[in-house]
């Protein structure tokens, strides 16, 4: 029984790293979607995209900033479009 508990504790950092890598992938996908909107319609100043998890992504053209909001409007990400 003790061995099982020790094994589960050791997988926590791996799980956290996996979650981080998956979110970085979601960020790249959202940025690609927002850039494709920017290329197809150059008249807008703000572009939005909602992903399959319900996160709302906003790209503000003037600042070059991408922000991600949960369904409760809590910002969970903010970064440059090209990084």
Secondary structure, 3 states (H helix, E strand, C coil): CHHHHHHHHHCHHHHHHHHHHHHHHHHHHHHHHHHHHHHHCCCCCEEEEECCCCCEEEEECCCCEEEEECCCCCEEEEEECCC
